[in-house]
Amino acid sequence: MEILTPDKLFFAGDVESLEAPSFAGSFGVLRNHAPMLAILKKGKVKYRHGNKVEELNVEEGFVEVLPGKVRILVEGCE
């Protein structure tokens, strides 16, 4: 998974799952998820890697799910 802002690559690494807020409602992505594109709204993105669950506040943006890769493009995150 990659999380990118206009200024930098915020995160890059392997994750087991993620949850994200979209204008159609929150959604989750697991390994081998079908390809998709969603518009993200401001909110929290949670992702699990190893035994850790990380939570980020993100601005509006997009998420692209491709075979073996998830790319999150947002205006900002912290």
Residue pairs with C-beta under 8 A, 6 or more apart in sequence:
1 11
1 12
1 13
1 14
1 15
1 18
1 47
1 69
1 70
1 71
1 72
2 9
2 11
2 12
2 69
2 70
2 71
2 72
3 9
3 10
3 11
3 12
3 45
3 56
3 58
3 72
3 74
3 77
4 10
4 71
4 72
4 73
4 74
5 74
5 75
5 76
5 77
6 75
10 56
10 77
11 56
13 49
14 49
15 47
15 48
15 49
15 70
16 30
16 31
16 48
16 49
17 28
17 29
17 30
17 31
17 47
17 48
18 28
18 29
18 45
18 46
18 47
18 48
18 70
19 26
19 27
19 28
19 29
19 44
19 45
19 46
19 47
20 26
20 27
20 28
20 29
20 38
20 40
20 43
20 45
20 58
20 63
20 72
21 40
21 41
21 42
21 43
21 44
21 45
22 38
22 39
22 40
22 41
22 63
23 39
23 41
24 38
26 43
27 38
29 63
29 65
29 70
32 67
33 65
34 65
35 65
35 66
35 67
36 63
36 64
36 65
37 62
37 63
37 64
37 65
38 62
38 63
39 60
39 61
39 62
40 58
40 60
40 61
40 62
40 63
40 72
40 74
41 60
42 57
42 58
42 59
42 60
43 57
43 58
44 55
44 56
44 57
44 58
45 55
45 56
45 58
45 72
45 77
46 53
46 54
46 55
46 56
47 53
47 54
48 54
56 77
56 78
57 77
57 78
58 72
58 74
58 76
58 77
59 74
59 75
59 76
59 77
60 74
60 75
61 72
61 73
61 74
61 75
62 72
62 73
62 74
63 70
63 71
63 72
63 73
64 70
64 71
64 72
64 73
